[in-house]
Amino acid sequence: MEPSRQPHPDPISDPHRLATLRATKLLDSAPDAAFDRLTALASKLLKCPASVVTLVDQHRQFFKSCVGLPEPWASRRESPLSYSFCRQTVLCDAPLIVQDSHTDDRVRDNPAVSEFGVRAYAGMPIRARNGDTLGSLCVFDAVPRDWTETELEILHELTTSVESEIELVALASREREQDQLLRVIIEKSPLAISVIDHDARVHLWNNAAEALFGYSAEEVLDKPLPIVPAEKKQECQSVRHDLAGGKTFQGISTYRCRRDQSIVHVKLAAAPLQGFDGESGRSLLIFDDVSEQVLAAQQREQMLQQLQEESSLTNALLDQLPAGVIVAEAPSGQILSVNERAHELVGRKIVERVDPEALALYVGYHTDGRRYEPDEWPLARTLLHGESVSNEDILFETADGSLRRLLISSKLIEYGHENQARAITTFTDVTELKELEAARHRSEEQAKQILASSHDSIKILDLEGRLLSMNRVGQRLHEIEDVEALLGRPWTDFWQGADKSSAAQAIQAAAAGRSGRFRGVRPTGKSNIRKWWDVVVTPITGEDGRPEQLLAISRDVTESVHAEEEREALIKREIQARQDAELARERYRNLVDGLDVIVWEADAQTWEFNFVSERAEQILGYPIEQWLFNPDFWPGIIHPDDRDSSVTLCRTACQECRDHDFEYRAITRDGRTVWLRDIVYVVPDDAGRPHHLRGVMVDVTSKKELEQELRERAEQLSEMDARKNQFLAVLAHELRNPLAPIGNAAELLQLCNQDPQQVAEIADILQGQVSQLIHLIDDLMDVSRITRGKIKLQRETVSIADVLKTSISSVRPVCHKRDHTLDAEIEPASGLSIAGDHVRLAQVFTNILNNACKYTPTGGTIKLRCGVIDDVVEISIEDDGIGISPQDAEGIFEMFTQVESSITRSQGGLGIGLTLVKQLVEMHHGTVRLDQDYRGPGSRFVVRLPVVQREQPKRPAPNASPCSQSLNVVVIDDIPAVATLLVKLIQALGHEAHMAHSAHDGIEMARARRPDVVFSDICMPDKSGYEVAQTLRKMPELCNSRIIAMTGNGQPEDVQQAREAGFDRHMVKPASIQVLRQLFDEIIAARAS
């Protein structure tokens, strides 16, 4: 019973009444056939042109149902309170009866009297269960009426039915909201939830289960649960058997299979369901992914959410709930009238007079089970004492013995001037209503159990992110003493810094219909302990699919963040717990069975295990029974290589009564090898002799595998470091080789500059050594480009014969110098073409031929052969040189690899030639290999490339040399030596050239001389070459000038950046005189055209 409250001075604006009215959710609701039938019935029975169910709001009256109401009010379904007769019913909390509005001072001034001609009115208050008056059921007429008692009784009866209908609507609304919340929790839960039958067939599979196991709902529904591995079938059958017996499970540590057959470790909670989807024998399974905890070897209790789907929901509510009515004269008890519904509900003939003897014929029970005495019936109390009874709940036994729940109201109504009175009793059958209330109660209890059993903090927010509610677990986790004081505050206020922004973004995502997730840290309220939280915010959608509220679930993941630190603490606590729990064996067993270690106890003399935790079977696979009281069991599972040393160590430590900690390999039941760390404590007896052993076996296989991986990586790094050092030494040697003759040549030029022949010889030497340097740098750049995927092939249809001719021409001078015989047969390749880059393919065969020349002694023979097999051309190159040993052959194509030989070292090289060959061949979809089956002297390499059956198109002949013309050239370079030599080369070609040693001077010189061509370095101290190009491009007087980038940077991105800055071309230093001549010829030809 609600506590009594002081009456409000204005019942219309009473906040409590308005809250009750709006809680019904009937204001502005759509028309309802149930209400329309009652208003139509009222109009018909009372023979009135109009009947209305009116709900009185603070500033208006809303017509939930109306018959005969004039326009525009019938269409609007509302009117101002100034037109309302019904407001008088709310103000007085009593019926309003008007026989003639023209003479009744209460309503004479109401606009409805003059505008719509309302003359007669009768309205009964509609009350909520808490007694608040919501409005009235009223009828009115255009002519004066002398309302009879029978008419008022009928109106009162119909009003009671309206009140019952309102209660049913409110109950149905609460049922829908509760059902919606439960479904949202199930669908949006981060835990995988499933419901199976006794045959393990799936009947529910939520989104989290799809994400965790990879199976969609369509794939598993009505099919056997597909996630159980073969070795877990027995475990699942045992769990299902116990579930069938009513047992529940929480926190079973196990594992299951994903769709891709990978293993996922889970905590399993299971509970039997009663009446899920109307079927028995169903079970609820909840899977929590604990893979991270398993990898960290950390034990903790996992969240267990017990979700039960409502057993069955009522498919439809009754359209209307008409009441039975009995009218008796007071105080005689003479029955005056009984309607048909009363006969139906009572189920037997109604007595003619109410007296104790007649009432004794009826059987009814109080809510506490006591039978009603004759003078306890509501009608008897009204007749005897004038007591008003409202909605008294009675369990009534009908004539056929069935029981019905009736709400009986009884009231004494006085009339006339001679204290005449009548007792009116109404019967409302609420049997179905009570059943719905019971179902709602069960649903609410299920929701409370779900929220109470969750290990997470669960909050309900509005769409603006303000806190509406929080479960008790959340209050405890956050150490909040008064959650009521926090309701209505923005949830983001509980976060700080970047976490506050993350919380706001998660709310924004959920309000938009998506899920938001983040991880943040915040202190607890009372003890100010910093905790990490994994937060998921999801929308709670309404019937229209739009978000109405937000569900925020926060999981404490502090232990996960600090997993490794807590792991050791967990082991120490567990060991201490074992020592302290000797007198509490059952509690001791319950504790250790949940740990991810094997806790054991054995006799110190016989080594017979008398206790082993259940985790042993999960880690090693052997049943617990096989461990117990078998002294040979433990030595038998130790790996043979570790058995003797482990047994000896343990026996010696036991004899010395010394605790010991050691590691060994063990063989599991399925034949796998795992590493165990065994921490053993020797417990002595009173005499100091070993009495029994207590220990913890920890699976450290992952740790051992990680240590092995680290050792292998260390060896790889060491090998790579040695190769790097070797490469740097070779590179230094290779760079010094050409630099030495270049330096000597520079000195000789000063001594013999008058001898043209010697100058020409020195120039040839310089050109050769520079070419060698360029070749070294190009090889390094090619390796860099290929390694980074930056090299691009200029693919075209290429004649393989032309490629081989190009390579042979490149190596003939070397062969001639070393007196080698180059035996090449390329006729089989005539007419064959491949899709590729002519230059890069020539580079492949040139590198292999150069290697053959290097490693073949003077006078040796090098053979090149071609052949076609199916659609593949095979080119082999063999020599009769020093050959390659099997040890060197294994890494011959790896970077910086060279054959260990004094002859090899004498030939130089960086050890990257064959690496380039292999990568370039593979880019052409071919293969290259060292033929290790070759039995001749030296070595044999075989290249295979796919053939395109099409002749190579003829290359157009180069244009004839353009006419000679002198160009005006400006060179900008901050290195005087480089600028001076480039100017002299340009002048030697017959062109006028000037140089500037800074970007600023170069720009001014170009502005003054207006040159045809400008060469600019990129890296200069005052301005970069890119800035120079951009400045020159802005000068109108230089619009016809060609600007060339001359730099040592030759990567593709360098070329692209130069073009974007405004350069016409990009050239890599040093540019040969042939390249310069070709460039100038192109510029002159372009001008001539």
MIGUTOR-408585 format. One line per field, with one value per residue (C-alpha): x, y, z. Coordinates in steps of 0.1 Angstrom, whole numbers, always signed. Example, Ala and Ser with C-alpha at 12.3 -4.5 7.8 and 13.67 -1.06 7.14 Angstrom:
2
px = c(+123/+137)
py = c(-45/-11)
pz = c(+78/+71)
% end
This chain:
1089
px = c(+0/+13/+18/-9/+0/-13/-40/-27/-45/-51/-58/-55/-18/-10/+25/+17/-15/+1/+30/+5/-15/+16/+29/-1/+13/-22/-19/-18/-20/-38/-75/-81/-110/-114/-120/-142/-165/-170/-179/-202/-218/-223/-239/-262/-272/-278/-294/-271/-258/-222/-200/-162/-134/-115/-80/-75/-39/-25/-37/-60/-83/-74/-102/-89/-122/-153/-187/-208/-183/-188/-160/-133/-129/-136/-107/-83/-91/-85/-98/-88/-98/-121/-144/-141/-170/-147/-122/-150/-149/-111/-114/-141/-129/-166/-192/-205/-243/-258/-295/-297/-266/-286/-297/-266/-242/-212/-212/-235/-206/-188/-183/-194/-229/-234/-212/-221/-255/-245/-276/-273/-240/-231/-195/-179/-142/-116/-91/-58/-49/-31/-63/-53/-82/-71/-103/-138/-162/-190/-221/-240/-272/-285/-317/-322/-321/-334/-307/-321/-303/-301/-284/-259/-252/-246/-222/-204/-201/-186/-162/-149/-143/-124/-102/-95/-87/-62/-45/-42/-27/-1/+7/+12/+35/+57/+58/+71/+97/+109/+111/+129/+155/+161/+166/+189/+210/+213/+220/+244/+261/+299/+295/+287/+253/+236/+207/+208/+185/+193/+207/+230/+211/+213/+182/+198/+230/+237/+260/+288/+288/+290/+320/+338/+334/+330/+297/+267/+233/+220/+248/+242/+205/+186/+219/+243/+267/+297/+323/+332/+365/+367/+386/+359/+329/+329/+331/+301/+280/+288/+278/+245/+238/+243/+222/+194/+195/+190/+227/+242/+278/+299/+334/+343/+377/+378/+383/+363/+370/+363/+351/+387/+395/+416/+413/+396/+399/+367/+350/+318/+287/+257/+222/+190/+161/+125/+101/+123/+101/+76/+99/+116/+151/+168/+201/+217/+254/+275/+310/+335/+367/+396/+424/+444/+442/+453/+483/+493/+487/+464/+435/+405/+368/+350/+318/+289/+257/+227/+203/+170/+145/+110/+92/+63/+47/+11/+3/-27/-45/-82/-99/-120/-128/-165/-175/-204/-227/-251/-273/-289/-311/-297/-300/-324/-301/-328/-312/-326/-307/-280/-264/-255/-217/-224/-242/-212/-186/-205/-214/-246/-280/-279/-298/-327/-316/-281/-279/-254/-272/-272/-236/-224/-233/-204/-168/-140/-105/-84/-49/-35/-56/-83/-119/-143/-169/-204/-199/-165/-179/-175/-213/-221/-197/-212/-247/-239/-213/-215/-179/-166/-145/-122/-108/-105/-87/-107/-100/-136/-147/-173/-200/-179/-151/-128/-111/-112/-95/-120/-115/-147/-156/-186/-200/-230/-248/-274/-301/-334/-344/-353/-319/-325/-294/-283/-251/-235/-210/-189/-170/-140/-125/-87/-76/-57/-45/-30/-14/+2/+13/+29/+47/+58/+71/+90/+104/+115/+130/+149/+162/+172/+190/+208/+219/+228/+248/+268/+303/+303/+291/+259/+244/+214/+219/+197/+205/+224/+246/+231/+230/+196/+205/+233/+233/+245/+276/+286/+280/+302/+329/+330/+325/+295/+275/+247/+240/+207/+228/+245/+214/+209/+246/+265/+283/+314/+319/+332/+361/+391/+415/+415/+392/+365/+367/+366/+335/+318/+327/+313/+280/+278/+283/+257/+232/+237/+228/+263/+284/+311/+340/+371/+394/+400/+412/+395/+398/+372/+350/+359/+394/+406/+421/+430/+413/+412/+379/+369/+337/+311/+282/+253/+219/+186/+162/+125/+98/+106/+142/+155/+177/+157/+183/+219/+234/+269/+288/+321/+344/+372/+403/+429/+441/+445/+466/+488/+486/+522/+528/+497/+506/+534/+513/+485/+509/+522/+487/+477/+507/+499/+463/+473/+494/+466/+438/+450/+420/+395/+399/+367/+372/+408/+397/+371/+397/+425/+403/+398/+435/+454/+480/+481/+480/+489/+497/+516/+532/+568/+579/+559/+553/+517/+494/+465/+452/+454/+434/+410/+432/+457/+433/+429/+467/+480/+448/+452/+421/+424/+419/+450/+471/+460/+477/+500/+537/+549/+526/+546/+579/+561/+548/+583/+600/+626/+655/+645/+633/+664/+676/+642/+636/+671/+667/+633/+645/+676/+656/+630/+658/+672/+637/+644/+619/+628/+618/+627/+615/+611/+593/+562/+543/+506/+480/+477/+515/+523/+554/+548/+572/+563/+577/+572/+574/+576/+572/+583/+562/+580/+564/+570/+603/+616/+613/+596/+559/+542/+548/+527/+534/+522/+529/+528/+526/+555/+555/+548/+576/+601/+589/+594/+629/+638/+624/+645/+676/+669/+664/+696/+715/+698/+707/+743/+745/+730/+755/+784/+771/+768/+803/+816/+796/+810/+845/+840/+823/+852/+876/+856/+854/+891/+900/+888/+896/+933/+939/+917/+939/+971/+957/+950/+987/+999/+978/+998/+1031/+1023/+997/+1019/+1018/+984/+989/+994/+966/+943/+955/+949/+914/+905/+916/+896/+865/+868/+872/+843/+822/+831/+820/+788/+782/+787/+763/+737/+738/+732/+704/+688/+688/+673/+646/+637/+637/+614/+592/+601/+615/+592/+598/+593/+574/+573/+576/+614/+634/+653/+680/+685/+687/+714/+733/+734/+747/+774/+785/+789/+812/+833/+859/+864/+866/+891/+912/+913/+917/+884/+865/+829/+809/+773/+746/+715/+700/+673/+661/+656/+621/+612/+600/+592/+572/+597/+622/+650/+675/+668/+669/+702/+714/+705/+726/+754/+758/+759/+784/+805/+806/+817/+845/+856/+858/+872/+910/+928/+922/+890/+858/+823/+793/+758/+730/+693/+665/+626/+606/+568/+562/+594/+628/+657/+691/+721/+755/+784/+821/+851/+862/+867/+831/+809/+809/+777/+781/+784/+756/+729/+731/+745/+714/+713/+724/+762/+771/+804/+823/+851/+881/+913/+905/+871/+884/+909/+881/+862/+825/+799/+782/+749/+750/+732/+707/+698/+696/+672/+649/+648/+641/+612/+598/+596/+577/+608/+632/+670/+689/+724/+725/+739/+736/+762/+792/+816/+843/+831/+795/+762/+734/+699/+674/+638/+614/+579/+577/+554/+549/+552/+580/+596/+585/+612/+627/+626/+660/+673/+668/+696/+719/+705/+723/+750/+741/+756/+735/+738/+741/+741/+754/+744/+763/+778/+808/+833/+850/+818/+806/+840/+843/+807/+813/+844/+825/+798/+823/+841/+809/+809/+784/+787/+786/+788/+787/+774/+783/+751/+714/+710/+738/+725/+690/+705/+728/+698/+678/+706/+718/+684/+701/+688/+696/+700/+717/+710/+722/+694/+712/+727/+731/+711/+683/+673/+673/+635/+632/+655/+633/+601/+616/+629/+595/+579/+601/+584/+618/+628/+596/+615/+645/+651/+658/+677/+682/+718/+721/+734/+699/+684/+655/+621/+607/+635/+626/+589/+597/+620/+592/+567/+591/+593/+624/+622/+645/+664/+700/+722/+758/+782/+768/+790/+799/+778/+747/+753/+758/+725/+707/+719/+711/+675/+671/+685/+663/+632/+639/+644/+610)
py = c(+0/+34/+59/+86/+119/+154/+165/+189/+223/+220/+183/+192/+202/+177/+163/+129/+126/+139/+114/+85/+97/+99/+66/+50/+62/+68/+105/+112/+74/+60/+50/+16/-7/-19/+17/+25/-5/+8/+43/+30/+7/+37/+58/+30/+19/+54/+65/+96/+110/+114/+94/+101/+85/+117/+120/+153/+167/+198/+223/+201/+171/+142/+120/+84/+74/+93/+87/+116/+143/+175/+188/+200/+182/+148/+151/+168/+143/+170/+204/+231/+226/+256/+234/+205/+192/+164/+186/+190/+152/+154/+185/+169/+133/+123/+117/+149/+147/+176/+174/+209/+229/+261/+260/+244/+270/+246/+244/+272/+294/+266/+275/+240/+249/+277/+266/+229/+228/+205/+204/+172/+155/+124/+115/+89/+94/+70/+61/+44/+16/+41/+62/+91/+103/+103/+116/+103/+82/+106/+109/+141/+150/+181/+180/+181/+146/+133/+106/+74/+52/+24/+46/+58/+22/+12/+42/+32/-4/+7/+31/+1/-17/+13/+13/-24/-18/+10/-13/-40/-14/-3/-39/-48/-17/-28/-63/-51/-29/-57/-81/-55/-49/-87/-91/-61/-75/-109/-95/-67/-88/-92/-128/-156/-170/-201/-223/-260/-290/-324/-335/-305/-289/-251/-230/-196/-181/-144/-119/-124/-161/-155/-132/-156/-189/-177/-195/-175/-182/-196/-222/-236/-231/-265/-283/-300/-276/-275/-260/-290/-307/-345/-346/-325/-346/-366/-333/-319/-351/-349/-313/-319/-349/-327/-299/-324/-331/-294/-286/-253/-245/-213/-206/-240/-234/-253/-247/-249/-248/-219/-223/-223/-251/-228/-233/-206/-209/-200/-198/-218/-211/-234/-235/-255/-235/-242/-237/-219/-215/-237/-266/-284/-299/-267/-254/-220/-218/-187/-185/-159/-156/-160/-166/-137/-149/-184/-170/-149/-180/-160/-173/-153/-157/-149/-132/-155/-141/-162/-154/-171/-163/-157/-190/-179/-145/-139/-136/-113/-95/-95/-69/-57/-67/-60/-63/-82/-59/-66/-39/-45/-24/-12/-21/-50/-67/-73/-79/-54/-62/-86/-83/-112/-109/-113/-146/-158/-149/-163/-194/-202/-187/-154/-154/-130/-115/-110/-126/-148/-180/-171/-159/-191/-209/-191/-201/-176/-172/-144/-138/-156/-187/-182/-188/-159/-159/-147/-113/-108/-106/-70/-67/-78/-53/-25/-34/-40/-12/+11/+2/+11/-17/-11/-39/-65/-96/-128/-163/-174/-210/-214/-241/-265/-262/-240/-211/-175/-144/-116/-79/-70/-34/-24/+10/+24/+51/+73/+89/+107/+126/+97/+82/+57/+38/+10/-11/-16/-44/-50/-81/-80/-113/-107/-143/-137/-103/-120/-146/-118/-101/-134/-136/-100/-107/-137/-116/-89/-115/-130/-95/-88/-122/-114/-80/-94/-124/-103/-95/-63/-28/-24/+11/+25/+59/+83/+93/+124/+101/+109/+81/+66/+34/+12/-24/-33/-50/-17/+2/-22/-22/+16/+19/+41/+45/+66/+60/+81/+112/+105/+98/+124/+134/+130/+97/+114/+133/+100/+100/+123/+134/+114/+88/+115/+121/+84/+80/+109/+93/+59/+76/+94/+61/+42/+71/+68/+31/+16/+2/+22/+7/+20/+12/+37/+41/+57/+55/+39/+62/+53/+38/+58/+27/+31/+5/-3/-8/-23/-4/-13/+11/-2/+12/+0/+3/+8/-8/+14/+3/+37/+40/+50/+44/+33/+2/+7/-24/-18/-48/-45/-55/-43/-78/-83/-51/-62/-99/-109/-92/-107/-142/-147/-132/-157/-186/-175/-169/-203/-220/-202/-212/-248/-246/-229/-252/-286/-286/-274/-299/-293/-255/-262/-284/-259/-232/-250/-266/-232/-224/-228/-249/-285/-284/-317/-335/-367/-390/-381/-417/-435/-406/-417/-387/-384/-352/-337/-307/-311/-289/-318/-336/-305/-299/-335/-354/-382/-389/-379/-416/-426/-401/-412/-439/-450/-444/-452/-427/-395/-409/-426/-394/-376/-375/-403/-378/-359/-388/-399/-364/-353/-383/-381/-344/-349/-379/-361/-330/-351/-369/-335/-322/-293/-274/-275/-259/-276/-279/-310/-323/-344/-366/-359/-386/-378/-380/-343/-329/-301/-283/-282/-262/-281/-261/-286/-279/-306/-307/-324/-343/-334/-352/-332/-361/-356/-364/-353/-332/-303/-287/-268/-278/-249/-254/-233/-246/-212/-197/-224/-219/-182/-187/-210/-184/-157/-179/-186/-149/-140/-164/-149/-114/-125/-140/-109/-87/-108/-105/-68/-65/-86/-66/-33/-46/-58/-25/-5/-27/-24/+14/+17/-3/+23/+53/+43/+45/+76/+94/+82/+93/+128/+131/+117/+143/+170/+154/+144/+169/+177/+141/+135/+98/+94/+118/+96/+64/+81/+92/+57/+44/+72/+63/+26/+32/+57/+32/+6/+29/+37/+0/-7/+21/+10/-25/-12/+10/-19/-41/-13/-7/-44/-49/-20/-29/+4/-9/-9/-30/-14/-44/-50/-80/-87/-110/-134/-136/-98/-99/-125/-107/-76/-95/-113/-80/-66/-94/-100/-74/-92/-126/-112/-97/-131/-152/-170/-189/-178/-206/-192/-210/-188/-200/-221/-188/-172/-161/-165/-136/-130/-103/-82/-54/-56/-38/-58/-91/-82/-73/-108/-127/-101/-107/-145/-142/-117/-142/-170/-148/-139/-175/-191/-192/-176/-197/-213/-219/-204/-220/-205/-228/-222/-246/-246/-269/-265/-227/-220/-210/-224/-207/-224/-208/-231/-227/-248/-226/-232/-244/-239/-263/-277/-256/-224/-234/-233/-195/-186/-163/-146/-110/-103/-140/-148/-180/-183/-185/-165/-164/-150/-122/-113/-107/-82/-77/-70/-104/-90/-99/-132/-117/-92/-120/-141/-111/-98/-133/-138/-104/-118/-149/-171/-192/-193/-221/-235/-270/-290/-322/-307/-331/-311/-287/-253/-245/-243/-218/-224/-196/-204/-178/-180/-176/-152/-165/-132/-115/-85/-53/-35/-6/+26/+38/+68/+102/+117/+140/+174/+204/+218/+248/+264/+267/+291/+271/+280/+255/+259/+238/+246/+223/+242/+211/+195/+228/+235/+200/+201/+235/+222/+192/+215/+238/+208/+200/+235/+253/+284/+277/+297/+286/+298/+284/+292/+290/+328/+336/+310/+326/+360/+347/+329/+361/+382/+357/+340/+307/+279/+253/+254/+226/+228/+207/+197/+198/+233/+253/+284/+270/+236/+228/+224/+260/+271/+254/+269/+304/+301/+288/+320/+342/+350/+356/+319/+303/+286/+275/+238/+232/+200/+185/+172/+152/+121/+110/+87/+70/+70/+92/+117/+118/+124/+151/+169/+169/+182/+210/+221/+203/+192/+163/+145/+133/+113/+124/+119/+125/+112/+133/+109/+116/+153/+152/+133/+157/+188/+171/+165/+201/+215/+191/+201/+238/+231/+213)
pz = c(+0/-10/+19/+21/+7/+13/-12/-38/-38/-76/-85/-122/-120/-92/-103/-89/-108/-140/-136/-132/-163/-185/-173/-190/-223/-235/-242/-279/-286/-316/-314/-297/-307/-271/-258/-289/-281/-245/-257/-284/-257/-234/-261/-271/-236/-223/-255/-258/-291/-277/-254/-246/-227/-216/-201/-184/-189/-173/-200/-222/-223/-246/-261/-260/-276/-287/-303/-317/-308/-330/-352/-350/-317/-331/-356/-332/-304/-278/-266/-241/-205/-208/-228/-204/-182/-172/-153/-127/-122/-116/-93/-72/-75/-79/-106/-123/-131/-150/-159/-175/-182/-186/-149/-134/-120/-122/-161/-172/-184/-202/-239/-249/-237/-261/-290/-292/-274/-246/-222/-202/-190/-169/-161/-139/-127/-142/-115/-116/-92/-69/-66/-89/-111/-147/-164/-169/-190/-199/-220/-230/-248/-265/-244/-207/-191/-158/-153/-137/-112/-137/-162/-137/-126/-163/-167/-134/-147/-180/-162/-142/-175/-189/-157/-163/-199/-190/-165/-193/-217/-191/-183/-219/-224/-194/-208/-242/-226/-204/-233/-254/-227/-223/-261/-263/-235/-252/-287/-275/-248/-255/-243/-267/-258/-270/-261/-269/-264/-249/-283/-284/-312/-313/-308/-300/-313/-306/-325/-300/-307/-344/-338/-314/-332/-369/-375/-385/-369/-402/-401/-366/-358/-355/-360/-335/-318/-342/-319/-297/-305/-304/-272/-254/-265/-232/-212/-230/-225/-188/-186/-205/-182/-151/-166/-172/-134/-126/-119/-130/-139/-136/-148/-164/-180/-213/-250/-282/-320/-343/-378/-391/-366/-344/-307/-285/-247/-230/-196/-198/-178/-182/-167/-174/-189/-180/-208/-234/-265/-249/-248/-219/-218/-231/-216/-216/-225/-221/-235/-224/-245/-221/-247/-234/-198/-208/-227/-196/-174/-151/-133/-123/-120/-152/-157/-157/-171/-168/-194/-197/-223/-211/-210/-231/-238/-240/-278/-273/-245/-242/-263/-234/-198/-191/-155/-138/-118/-89/-74/-40/-19/+14/+42/+33/+9/-17/-51/-76/-108/-121/-155/-177/-171/-133/-140/-162/-135/-105/-124/-103/-97/-78/-45/-42/-9/+6/+40/+58/+49/+12/+12/+28/-5/-22/-19/-21/-6/+6/-8/+23/+15/+42/+31/+31/+59/+49/+66/+49/+13/+0/-7/+29/+44/+23/+33/+70/+76/+46/+37/+3/-12/-42/-63/-36/-49/-43/-56/-64/-69/-96/-97/-118/-92/-113/-96/-110/-98/-94/-85/-66/-58/-37/-28/-11/-32/-15/-34/-29/+3/+26/+31/+4/-6/-29/-28/-62/-65/-97/-106/-130/-140/-138/-140/-172/-158/-128/-150/-170/-138/-127/-161/-158/-123/-136/-164/-140/-117/-146/-156/-120/-118/-151/-138/-104/-117/-142/-132/-152/-145/-165/-170/-189/-205/-224/-259/-245/-225/-191/-164/-158/-138/-128/-115/-80/-93/-110/-78/-60/-87/-88/-50/-53/-21/-34/-71/-69/-65/-98/-119/-146/-148/-180/-180/-196/-163/-148/-172/-176/-203/-236/-220/-217/-254/-261/-240/-259/-292/-280/-269/-303/-322/-301/-305/-343/-342/-341/-313/-296/-277/-259/-231/-203/-167/-138/-100/-78/-57/-21/-21/-52/-68/-105/-126/-163/-180/-213/-223/-249/-256/-277/-286/-272/-300/-299/-319/-349/-349/-337/-306/-275/-248/-246/-228/-215/-202/-184/-177/-152/-172/-147/-141/-179/-181/-152/-160/-158/-124/-109/-122/-97/-69/-79/-76/-42/-29/-42/-24/+8/+5/+2/+34/+53/+40/+54/+79/+53/+25/+6/+4/-6/-35/-48/-48/-66/-93/-107/-112/-145/-127/-114/-76/-60/-28/-24/+2/+7/+11/-16/-40/-42/-51/-27/-43/-78/-90/-120/-141/-144/-167/-189/-192/-195/-205/-179/-158/-121/-111/-130/-109/-75/-54/-81/-72/-107/-124/-121/-133/-161/-177/-176/-209/-211/-216/-184/-162/-144/-136/-124/-102/-87/-80/-63/-43/-30/-21/-2/+17/+27/+36/+12/-10/-47/-80/-113/-149/-171/-201/-197/-222/-225/-229/-267/-271/-271/-252/-227/-204/-167/-139/-106/-74/-45/-8/+17/+48/+77/+106/+143/+142/+112/+87/+53/+58/+26/-4/-18/-51/-81/-117/-141/-179/-191/-227/-242/-222/-234/-270/-266/-252/-282/-306/-289/-292/-329/-335/-317/-340/-371/-359/-353/-388/-403/-384/-396/-432/-428/-415/-443/-469/-455/-457/-493/-503/-489/-508/-540/-537/-531/-561/-587/-565/-564/-602/-603/-578/-596/-630/-616/-605/-639/-658/-642/-652/-688/-699/-730/-743/-760/-762/-725/-718/-739/-721/-687/-699/-709/-674/-657/-678/-670/-633/-632/-651/-624/-596/-614/-619/-582/-573/-599/-585/-550/-562/-582/-551/-530/-556/-559/-522/-516/-546/-563/-596/-626/-657/-692/-705/-742/-766/-766/-788/-766/-793/-792/-754/-755/-783/-761/-731/-752/-767/-731/-719/-751/-741/-707/-724/-749/-721/-701/-733/-727/-754/-755/-772/-777/-796/-798/-830/-811/-797/-830/-836/-799/-779/-742/-724/-704/-701/-726/-704/-673/-691/-707/-671/-659/-685/-684/-646/-650/-679/-659/-630/-653/-666/-631/-618/-649/-652/-682/-714/-701/-720/-713/-731/-736/-749/-757/-758/-758/-736/-741/-738/-719/-732/-712/-713/-697/-690/-680/-674/-666/-637/-600/-595/-564/-534/-520/-489/-509/-533/-505/-502/-536/-544/-510/-505/-500/-505/-521/-526/-501/-524/-529/-566/-558/-537/-563/-588/-565/-564/-536/-537/-550/-587/-584/-559/-587/-612/-591/-583/-619/-633/-608/-618/-653/-640/-646/-625/-622/-605/-600/-616/-587/-608/-633/-634/-655/-642/-630/-626/-647/-642/-659/-666/-676/-690/-704/-742/-761/-797/-814/-832/-816/-835/-854/-835/-855/-866/-848/-864/-883/-863/-861/-875/-853/-832/-801/-770/-741/-709/-671/-645/-608/-583/-549/-555/-577/-589/-602/-617/-634/-650/-663/-678/-695/-709/-723/-738/-753/-771/-787/-764/-744/-706/-674/-638/-604/-570/-551/-558/-555/-579/-603/-604/-610/-637/-655/-652/-668/-696/-704/-712/-735/-708/-670/-651/-613/-584/-559/-525/-520/-487/-495/-515/-528/-566/-563/-551/-579/-606/-591/-591/-627/-639/-626/-649/-682/-699/-692/-705/-734/-713/-705/-668/-660/-625/-621/-589/-572/-562/-587/-570/-588/-561/-567/-605/-596/-572/-597/-624/-598/-590/-626/-640/-676/-671/-643/-647/-623/-617/-633/-668/-695/-726/-747/-725/-727/-765/-769/-746/-765/-799/-787/-776/-809/-829/-809/-816/-853/-855)
% end
